[in-house]
Amino acid sequence: MLPAVDTDEQWDAVVDDEAVMRPGAEDLCRRLGLGGAPLVRFTEGSQPVYAVGDELVLKLFPGAAARDGVAEGRVLSYVQGRLPVATPRVREFGPYENGWQYVLMSRLPGQNLARSWRRVPRADRERIVTEVGEALGVLHSLDTGPVSDVLGPGDWGAFLDRRRAGTVAQQRGHGLPDAWLEQIPDFLASVALPGSPEPSLLHTEVMQQHFLVDPDGWRLTGLFDFEPAMIGDRAYDFVGVGLFVTRGDAALLTRLATAYGRSFAPRELLAYTLLHVYSNLPWYMRELGVPAHGTLDALAERWFGTVATP
């Protein structure tokens, strides 16, 4: 029912077309014994995702992203019950047709943290970031062996070299001004990042958008979206933490790092920000602002600085 999608152009042509996507989702649900269950498509996310009734979620991956579907199914199955925050419970995952993959999983309760954040009192924000830090600490302590066959990048040092080679062009493509672009090569050369770190299971997009909370007491109720998971240096996960969880709030980042068990140098985290697969510095600048002193060092302190403790 779903057409082969192996290129970005093919993906752009079908991803938002419910006349194409919905019949495929309905057919797959019938094959999974869920025929007739109401389907409601979620508006967020890079992949088509449907609520199947009140308790299940169906996520679809085209052939061009089939490896992501396999990775999400495997990682979710592995972390289930191992973290102090709930993750979706996998009911089934596997191939559909024409190269498509699917993951059928449980639906987590709660409201999206990003949409709720402005209503969360300060004391509850502090508790939430503590819970995030504790969850990350456990995630990064898990044995990576059971998922090493489906997660990249393999050689972390080679991955960083590839990212360094394309960083300036990537940021230029996003519209970063020359005054910032010119600083990137020397800044990256000055930050020593491990080529062979102790391997950690990384979520890679630790953002408010991927956490759920119960507004009655503001407790975390879920963490989802493991499709871009990787194995690598644990500091890489703190890019999303600083930009999209604590959002440049030094006190909150300090609290989260304390719960996690260690902190990272601001320059290290900004280096990983520049090297991140989805890095978009102009967007982050619009979201978090920039220091009056327009240097990458100042930017590192602005976004990833912590509060000195006795």
Secondary structure, 3 states (H helix, E strand, C coil): CCCCCCCHHHHHHHCCCHHHHHHHHHHHHHHCCCCCCCEEECCCCCCCEEEECCCEEEEEECHHHHHHHHHHHHHHHHHCCCCCCCCCCEEEEEECCCCCEEEEEECCCCEEHHHHHHHCCHHHHHHHHHHHHHHHHHHHHCCCHHHCCCCCCCCHHHHHHHHHHHHHHHHHHCCCCHHHHCCHHHHHHHCCCCCCCCCEEECCCCCHHHEEEECCCCEEEEECCCCCCEEECHHHHHHHHHHHHCCCCHHHHHHHHHHHCCCCCHHHHHHHHHHCCCCCHHHHHHHHCCCCCCCHHHHHHHHHCCCCCC
